[in-house]
Amino acid sequence: MPAGKKQQNSTMITLVIFVALFFVAAILAVVFYLNAENYRTRGTDLQRQVDDLASRSEVQGLSTLVGAKESGRSWLGAMVDYHNRLLLLLLGTPVDSTSAELKSVTAQTRAAETIQLAKTHIEGETIDPNTGLVPMAKKLMAVIDNIKTSNQGLKKQVDKLQNDLDDMVKAGQEKEKELSKQMVDLKKSAEDANKQCELYQKLVDDTSDERAKTLESRWKQEGNRADQLNQDLLKTRAELDQTHQRLKIAMDKLYKIEPAPDRGAVVYKPDGKVTVVDEQARVVYLNLGSKDRIYQGLTFAVYDGAGAIPKDGKGKAEVEVFRIMPDTCVARVVSLDPRHPIVMDDIVANLIWDKDKVYKFALVGDFDVNRDGRVDQDGTEAVVRLMEKWGAQSTDEISAQLDAVIIGLPPQVPAKPTANDIEADPTADQKYNTAQKRLDHYKAIQEQAKDLMIPILPYDTFLYLVGYRGQSQKPGAF
């Protein structure tokens, strides 16, 4: 082949290869361009999503803004955990799986309600609605400190007035005993004089006229003496009534200076509060432990922490201690009103138990201890056993040292027996008199308690205040 022809063929081959490579390069450039545009679009979308989650400065400072996070957790997940912990601290109950916005609104609402409730206890100061819970708690602590200081001063005044009242009551009781003894002596003397008069009258009827006149004269003398003794008896009774009246006037004057101390306050005093609630396990934790002389089996009534213990003693639940630690204890929920669940900071109380004092009670009346509609013959003894089991004392003496009087049902008095009833049952009259005396004693005890300002509690209220109303109907409860 000629040299010129061979060179021309080489040039054509080179040109073809160059054109082919050019087309390949163009195709690759187009593909690369399309992929680059796709990656650029995805990168822009991802960057927009990241910007919606956090700004560049916030992303760079995530560890500073969020803090430590567990391995395998996202920064957003860690922030949600911290947010839930904060809400649990604020609300006191586990947080539902809802949006952060709804959680925050719930927390703000509860905080606003709490601040509004706290305003009623802070006088003389305008409270900003945006005040935080911690500053509000500090203000309330200051109010509590002021109340404690004021209460200490009032307690000293009340203690002094109570001592003065106890001295007056003691003096009045001693005077009453003295006058009562004089009344008994005078009544006996009058009865003796009447008997002597009857004897003289009999002698007058059985002797001659002359002696009859003499004895009749002596009988009149004895009659005059009996009249004098009767007048003395009436005078003594009048003095006793006057003594009671003077005591009442003195107490009225005392209460005008200082209101009567609320003896019932000790009955409605809370003993502790709920610190943790486990609804699934139906247990609660209380801020009472072994250092407070708590023991297993002790029951408490649970009341709303935002209010006071109601006068009827009925709470929202009853719990029983089953595990004890030095500063706290665990109690199972024995009964519960589903409309009013137990929450943190609810208060608990047991009328009988106290970590610092031994209470003293008196019982009067008939008791249906298991609430079956029938009076139990050993009802009083059963209630006494329950009280002594929890550290209290019972007594039959009514004095100012009593903490409360527990009253049962009034004794039933049968109809006054007729002659036919007595003929059928010779003991009918004695049974009637015994029942009447028991009823009179039942009423007299309550009158004495009122005079001494001792709280009087019906049996049902007593059961509610010791957290034992629900268990009282169970076999073996007493």
C-alpha positions as CSV (number, residue, x, y, z in Angstrom):
1,M,0.0,0.0,0.0
2,P,1.4,3.4,-0.8
3,A,2.7,5.4,2.1
4,G,0.2,8.2,1.5
5,K,-2.8,5.9,1.6
6,K,-1.7,4.1,4.8
7,Q,-1.3,7.5,6.5
8,Q,-4.8,8.5,5.5
9,N,-6.3,5.4,7.0
10,S,-4.6,5.9,10.3
11,T,-5.9,9.4,10.4
12,M,-9.5,8.2,9.8
13,I,-9.2,5.6,12.6
14,T,-7.9,8.2,15.0
15,L,-10.7,10.5,14.0
16,V,-13.3,7.8,14.5
17,I,-11.9,6.9,17.9
18,F,-11.8,10.6,18.9
19,V,-15.5,11.1,17.9
20,A,-16.5,7.9,19.8
21,L,-14.7,9.1,22.9
22,F,-16.3,12.5,22.5
23,F,-19.8,10.9,22.4
24,V,-19.0,8.7,25.4
25,A,-17.7,11.7,27.3
26,A,-20.8,13.8,26.4
27,I,-23.1,11.0,27.6
28,L,-21.2,10.6,30.9
29,A,-21.2,14.4,31.3
30,V,-25.0,14.5,30.9
31,V,-25.5,11.5,33.3
32,F,-23.1,13.1,35.9
33,Y,-25.0,16.4,35.5
34,L,-28.4,14.8,36.1
35,N,-27.1,12.9,39.1
36,A,-25.5,16.1,40.5
37,E,-28.7,18.0,40.1
38,N,-30.6,15.2,41.9
39,Y,-28.0,15.2,44.7
40,R,-28.2,19.0,44.9
41,T,-32.0,18.8,45.2
42,R,-31.9,16.1,47.9
43,G,-29.2,18.0,49.7
44,T,-31.3,21.2,49.6
45,D,-34.3,19.3,51.0
46,L,-32.3,17.7,53.7
47,Q,-30.7,21.0,54.6
48,R,-34.2,22.5,54.8
49,Q,-35.4,19.7,57.1
50,V,-32.3,20.2,59.3
51,D,-33.0,24.0,59.4
52,D,-36.6,23.2,60.5
53,L,-35.2,21.1,63.3
54,A,-32.5,23.5,64.4
55,S,-30.4,26.4,63.2
56,R,-26.8,26.0,62.2
57,S,-25.6,27.5,65.5
58,E,-28.0,25.2,67.4
59,V,-26.8,22.2,65.6
60,Q,-23.2,23.1,66.4
61,G,-24.1,23.6,70.1
62,L,-26.3,20.5,70.5
63,S,-24.2,19.0,73.3
64,T,-24.4,22.4,75.2
65,L,-28.1,22.8,74.6
66,V,-29.2,19.2,75.3
67,G,-26.5,17.9,77.6
68,A,-25.5,14.2,77.8
69,K,-27.3,11.6,75.8
70,E,-27.3,7.8,76.0
71,S,-25.6,5.8,73.4
72,G,-28.0,4.9,70.6
73,R,-30.3,7.8,71.4
74,S,-30.8,10.8,69.1
75,W,-30.4,14.4,70.3
76,L,-34.1,15.0,69.8
77,G,-35.0,11.8,71.8
78,A,-32.7,12.9,74.6
79,M,-34.3,16.4,74.7
80,V,-37.8,14.8,74.8
81,D,-36.6,12.6,77.8
82,Y,-35.3,15.6,79.7
83,H,-38.6,17.5,78.9
84,N,-40.7,14.5,80.2
85,R,-38.6,14.4,83.4
86,L,-39.2,18.1,83.9
87,L,-43.0,17.7,83.5
88,L,-42.9,14.7,85.9
89,L,-41.2,16.9,88.4
90,L,-43.8,19.7,87.9
91,L,-47.0,17.5,87.7
92,G,-46.1,14.7,90.0
93,T,-47.6,12.0,87.7
94,P,-46.2,10.1,84.6
95,V,-46.5,12.1,81.3
96,D,-48.7,10.8,78.5
97,S,-47.3,10.3,75.1
98,T,-48.6,13.5,73.5
99,S,-47.0,16.4,71.7
100,A,-44.6,18.7,73.4
101,E,-47.0,21.6,72.7
102,L,-49.8,19.8,74.6
103,K,-47.5,18.8,77.4
104,S,-46.3,22.4,77.8
105,V,-49.9,23.7,77.7
106,T,-50.9,21.1,80.4
107,A,-47.9,22.1,82.6
108,Q,-48.7,25.8,82.1
109,T,-52.3,25.3,83.0
110,R,-51.5,23.3,86.2
111,A,-48.8,25.8,87.1
112,A,-51.3,28.7,86.7
113,E,-53.9,26.8,88.8
114,T,-51.3,26.2,91.5
115,I,-50.2,29.9,91.5
116,Q,-53.9,31.0,91.6
117,L,-54.5,28.7,94.6
118,A,-51.3,30.0,96.3
119,K,-52.5,33.6,95.9
120,T,-55.2,33.0,98.5
121,H,-52.6,32.2,101.1
122,I,-50.3,35.3,100.4
123,E,-51.8,38.5,101.7
124,G,-50.7,42.0,101.1
125,E,-48.7,41.3,97.9
126,T,-49.7,41.4,94.3
127,I,-48.7,38.2,92.5
128,D,-47.6,38.3,88.9
129,P,-49.4,35.5,87.0
130,N,-46.1,34.7,85.3
131,T,-44.4,34.1,88.6
132,G,-42.7,30.7,88.5
133,L,-43.5,27.8,90.8
134,V,-40.1,28.0,92.6
135,P,-40.5,31.7,93.5
136,M,-44.1,31.0,94.5
137,A,-42.9,28.1,96.7
138,K,-40.4,30.4,98.4
139,K,-43.2,32.9,99.0
140,L,-45.4,30.2,100.5
141,M,-42.5,29.0,102.7
142,A,-42.2,32.6,104.0
143,V,-45.9,32.6,104.7
144,I,-45.6,29.2,106.5
145,D,-42.7,30.5,108.6
146,N,-44.8,33.6,109.6
147,I,-47.7,31.3,110.5
148,K,-45.4,29.0,112.5
149,T,-44.0,32.0,114.4
150,S,-47.6,33.4,115.0
151,N,-48.8,29.9,116.0
152,Q,-46.0,29.6,118.6
153,G,-47.1,32.8,120.2
154,L,-50.8,31.8,120.0
155,K,-49.9,28.4,121.4
156,K,-48.3,29.9,124.4
157,Q,-51.4,32.0,125.0
158,V,-53.6,29.0,124.5
159,D,-51.5,26.9,126.8
160,K,-51.7,29.6,129.5
161,L,-55.5,29.9,129.1
162,Q,-55.8,26.1,129.0
163,N,-53.9,25.9,132.3
164,D,-56.1,28.6,133.8
165,L,-59.2,26.8,132.5
166,D,-58.0,23.5,133.9
167,D,-57.4,25.1,137.3
168,M,-60.9,26.6,137.2
169,V,-62.4,23.3,136.1
170,K,-60.5,21.4,138.8
171,A,-61.6,23.9,141.5
172,G,-65.2,23.7,140.2
173,Q,-65.1,19.9,140.3
174,E,-63.7,19.9,143.9
175,K,-66.4,22.3,144.9
176,E,-69.0,20.2,143.2
177,K,-67.8,17.1,145.0
178,E,-67.9,19.0,148.3
179,L,-71.4,20.2,147.7
180,S,-72.5,16.9,146.4
181,K,-71.2,15.2,149.7
182,Q,-73.1,17.8,151.7
183,M,-76.2,17.1,149.7
184,V,-75.9,13.4,150.4
185,D,-75.3,14.0,154.1
186,L,-78.3,16.4,154.3
187,K,-80.5,14.0,152.3
188,K,-79.5,11.1,154.7
189,S,-80.3,13.3,157.7
190,A,-83.6,14.2,156.2
191,E,-84.4,10.6,155.6
192,D,-83.4,9.7,159.1
193,A,-85.6,12.5,160.5
194,N,-88.6,11.3,158.4
195,K,-88.1,7.8,159.7
196,Q,-88.0,9.1,163.2
197,C,-91.1,11.1,162.6
198,E,-92.9,8.1,161.3
199,L,-91.8,6.2,164.4
200,Y,-93.1,9.0,166.7
201,Q,-96.3,9.1,164.8
202,K,-96.8,5.4,165.4
203,L,-96.1,5.8,169.1
204,V,-98.6,8.6,169.2
205,D,-101.2,6.3,167.7
206,D,-100.5,3.5,170.2
207,T,-100.3,5.4,173.5
208,S,-102.6,7.4,175.7
209,D,-103.9,10.9,174.9
210,E,-101.4,12.7,177.2
211,R,-98.4,10.9,175.9
212,A,-99.8,11.3,172.5
213,K,-99.8,15.1,172.9
214,T,-96.2,15.0,174.1
215,L,-95.1,12.8,171.3
216,E,-97.1,14.8,168.8
217,S,-95.1,17.9,170.0
218,R,-91.9,16.1,169.5
219,W,-93.1,14.8,166.1
220,K,-93.8,18.4,165.1
221,Q,-90.3,19.4,166.2
222,E,-88.8,16.6,164.2
223,G,-91.0,17.7,161.3
224,N,-89.7,21.2,161.6
225,R,-86.2,19.8,161.7
226,A,-86.9,17.8,158.6
227,D,-88.2,20.9,156.9
228,Q,-85.0,22.7,157.9
229,L,-82.9,19.9,156.5
230,N,-84.8,20.0,153.3
231,Q,-84.3,23.8,153.1
232,D,-80.6,23.2,153.7
233,L,-80.6,20.7,150.9
234,L,-82.3,23.1,148.5
235,K,-79.8,25.8,149.6
236,T,-76.9,23.5,148.8
237,R,-78.3,22.7,145.4
238,A,-78.7,26.4,144.8
239,E,-75.1,26.9,145.7
240,L,-74.0,24.1,143.4
241,D,-76.0,25.7,140.5
242,Q,-74.6,29.1,141.4
243,T,-71.0,27.6,141.2
244,H,-71.8,26.2,137.8
245,Q,-73.2,29.6,136.7
246,R,-70.1,31.4,138.0
247,L,-67.8,29.0,136.1
248,K,-69.8,29.5,132.9
249,I,-69.6,33.3,133.3
250,A,-65.9,33.1,133.9
251,M,-65.4,30.9,130.9
252,D,-67.5,33.3,128.7
253,K,-65.4,36.3,129.8
254,L,-62.3,34.3,129.1
255,Y,-63.5,33.4,125.6
256,K,-64.4,37.1,124.9
257,I,-60.7,37.9,125.4
258,E,-59.4,34.9,123.6
259,P,-61.5,32.4,121.5
260,A,-61.9,29.0,122.9
261,P,-59.1,26.7,121.9
262,D,-60.1,24.2,119.2
263,R,-59.8,21.0,121.1
264,G,-61.0,19.2,117.9
265,A,-57.9,20.3,116.0
266,V,-55.9,17.4,117.3
267,V,-58.5,15.0,116.0
268,Y,-58.2,16.4,112.4
269,K,-54.4,16.8,112.4
270,P,-52.6,15.1,109.5
271,D,-49.8,12.7,110.3
272,G,-47.9,12.6,107.0
273,K,-48.3,12.8,103.3
274,V,-48.0,10.7,100.1
275,T,-44.7,11.1,98.3
276,V,-45.0,8.5,95.5
277,V,-48.0,6.8,93.9
278,D,-47.8,3.6,91.9
279,E,-51.3,3.1,90.5
280,Q,-50.5,-0.2,88.7
281,A,-49.2,-1.9,91.9
282,R,-51.8,-0.1,94.0
283,V,-49.2,1.0,96.5
284,V,-48.2,4.4,97.8
285,Y,-45.1,5.8,99.6
286,L,-45.5,7.9,102.8
287,N,-43.0,10.3,104.4
288,L,-43.1,8.3,107.6
289,G,-40.5,5.6,108.6
290,S,-39.1,3.6,111.4
291,K,-37.8,6.7,113.0
292,D,-41.4,7.8,113.4
293,R,-42.4,4.6,115.2
294,I,-44.3,3.3,112.2
295,Y,-45.1,-0.4,112.2
296,Q,-46.6,-3.0,109.9
297,G,-50.4,-3.2,109.8
298,L,-50.9,0.4,110.7
299,T,-53.7,2.0,108.6
300,F,-54.2,5.5,107.5
301,A,-57.0,7.5,105.8
302,V,-56.0,9.5,102.7
303,Y,-57.3,13.0,102.2
304,D,-57.0,15.7,99.5
305,G,-53.7,17.5,100.1
306,A,-55.2,20.8,98.9
307,G,-58.0,20.8,101.6
308,A,-58.6,20.0,105.2
309,I,-59.8,16.8,106.8
310,P,-63.6,16.8,106.7
311,K,-65.6,16.7,109.9
312,D,-67.1,13.3,109.1
313,G,-63.6,11.9,108.7
314,K,-64.4,10.3,105.3
315,G,-61.4,10.3,103.0
316,K,-60.7,9.4,99.4
317,A,-58.9,6.1,100.3
318,E,-57.5,3.9,103.1
319,V,-54.0,2.4,103.1
320,E,-52.2,-0.2,105.2
321,V,-48.4,-0.1,105.9
322,F,-46.6,-3.3,104.9
323,R,-42.9,-2.3,104.3
324,I,-40.9,0.2,106.4
325,M,-37.6,2.0,105.8
326,P,-35.9,4.6,108.0
327,D,-37.5,7.7,106.4
328,T,-40.4,6.3,104.4
329,C,-42.8,3.4,104.3
330,V,-44.8,1.5,101.6
331,A,-48.6,1.0,102.1
332,R,-51.0,-1.0,100.0
333,V,-54.3,0.7,98.9
334,V,-57.1,-1.2,100.8
335,S,-60.0,0.9,99.5
336,L,-60.3,3.7,97.0
337,D,-62.9,6.1,95.6
338,P,-62.2,5.8,91.8
339,R,-63.6,9.3,91.3
340,H,-60.8,10.8,93.5
341,P,-57.5,9.0,92.8
342,I,-54.6,9.3,95.2
343,V,-52.0,11.9,94.0
344,M,-48.6,13.1,95.3
345,D,-48.8,15.4,98.4
346,D,-52.1,14.0,99.6
347,I,-52.2,14.0,103.4
348,V,-52.7,10.9,105.6
349,A,-54.0,10.6,109.2
350,N,-54.8,8.1,111.9
351,L,-56.6,9.5,114.9
352,I,-55.2,6.9,117.3
353,W,-51.5,6.9,116.3
354,D,-49.0,9.7,116.9
355,K,-45.2,9.6,116.8
356,D,-44.8,11.9,119.8
357,K,-47.9,11.4,122.0
358,V,-50.1,8.7,123.6
359,Y,-53.8,9.7,123.1
360,K,-56.4,9.0,125.7
361,F,-60.1,8.3,124.8
362,A,-63.3,7.4,126.5
363,L,-66.0,5.2,125.1
364,V,-69.7,5.3,125.8
365,G,-72.8,3.6,124.3
366,D,-73.4,0.4,122.4
367,F,-71.1,-0.6,119.5
368,D,-71.9,-2.5,116.3
369,V,-68.2,-3.0,115.5
370,N,-68.6,-5.0,112.3
371,R,-71.6,-2.9,111.0
372,D,-74.0,-5.9,110.6
373,G,-76.9,-4.0,112.2
374,R,-76.7,-5.7,115.6
375,V,-75.1,-4.4,118.8
376,D,-72.1,-6.5,119.8
377,Q,-72.1,-7.5,123.5
378,D,-68.3,-7.2,123.6
379,G,-68.3,-4.1,121.2
380,T,-66.7,-1.7,123.7
381,E,-63.9,-4.3,124.5
382,A,-63.3,-4.8,120.8
383,V,-62.8,-1.1,120.1
384,V,-60.6,-0.8,123.2
385,R,-58.4,-3.6,121.9
386,L,-58.1,-1.9,118.5
387,M,-57.1,1.4,120.2
388,E,-54.5,-0.2,122.5
389,K,-53.1,-2.1,119.5
390,W,-52.2,1.2,117.9
391,G,-50.8,2.8,121.1
392,A,-53.8,4.8,122.5
393,Q,-55.3,4.5,126.0
394,S,-59.0,4.2,127.1
395,T,-60.5,5.4,130.3
396,D,-63.9,5.7,132.0
397,E,-63.0,9.0,133.7
398,I,-64.2,12.2,132.0
399,S,-61.6,15.0,132.5
400,A,-60.0,17.8,130.6
401,Q,-57.1,15.5,129.9
402,L,-59.1,13.4,127.4
403,D,-58.5,13.9,123.7
404,A,-61.9,12.7,122.6
405,V,-65.0,10.8,123.5
406,I,-66.1,8.0,121.1
407,I,-69.9,7.5,121.2
408,G,-71.7,4.4,120.0
409,L,-75.4,3.9,119.7
410,P,-77.6,5.1,122.6
411,P,-78.7,2.3,124.9
412,Q,-82.2,1.0,124.1
413,V,-84.7,1.4,127.0
414,P,-87.7,-0.9,127.0
415,A,-91.2,0.3,127.8
416,K,-91.9,0.7,131.6
417,P,-93.1,-2.7,132.7
418,T,-96.7,-3.1,133.9
419,A,-97.9,-5.2,136.8
420,N,-98.6,-8.0,134.4
421,D,-95.1,-7.7,133.0
422,I,-93.5,-7.9,136.4
423,E,-95.7,-10.9,137.3
424,A,-94.5,-12.7,134.1
425,D,-90.9,-11.6,134.6
426,P,-90.0,-10.5,138.2
427,T,-86.7,-9.0,136.8
428,A,-88.5,-6.8,134.3
429,D,-88.5,-3.7,136.5
430,Q,-84.8,-4.2,137.4
431,K,-84.0,-4.5,133.6
432,Y,-85.9,-1.3,132.9
433,N,-84.2,0.7,135.6
434,T,-80.7,-0.6,134.5
435,A,-81.4,0.4,130.9
436,Q,-82.7,3.8,132.0
437,K,-79.5,4.4,134.1
438,R,-77.3,3.4,131.1
439,L,-79.2,5.9,128.9
440,D,-78.9,8.6,131.5
441,H,-75.2,7.9,131.8
442,Y,-74.8,8.0,128.0
443,K,-76.4,11.5,128.0
444,A,-74.5,12.7,131.1
445,I,-71.1,11.8,129.6
446,Q,-71.8,13.8,126.5
447,E,-72.9,16.8,128.6
448,Q,-69.7,16.6,130.6
449,A,-67.6,16.4,127.4
450,K,-69.4,19.5,126.0
451,D,-68.7,21.4,129.3
452,L,-65.0,20.5,129.1
453,M,-64.9,21.2,125.3
454,I,-63.8,17.6,124.6
455,P,-64.4,16.5,121.0
456,I,-67.3,14.0,120.6
457,L,-66.9,11.6,117.7
458,P,-69.5,9.1,116.4
459,Y,-68.2,5.6,115.9
460,D,-68.4,5.8,112.1
461,T,-66.3,9.1,112.1
462,F,-63.8,7.3,114.4
463,L,-63.4,4.4,111.9
464,Y,-62.9,6.8,109.0
465,L,-60.3,8.8,110.9
466,V,-58.2,5.7,111.7
467,G,-58.5,4.4,108.1
468,Y,-60.3,1.3,109.2
469,R,-63.8,1.8,107.9
470,G,-63.4,-0.5,105.0
471,Q,-61.7,-3.3,107.0
472,S,-64.1,-3.2,109.9
473,Q,-66.6,-5.4,108.1
474,K,-64.0,-8.2,107.3
475,P,-63.9,-11.3,109.5
476,G,-61.2,-11.0,112.2
477,A,-61.0,-7.2,111.9
478,F,-61.3,-6.9,115.7
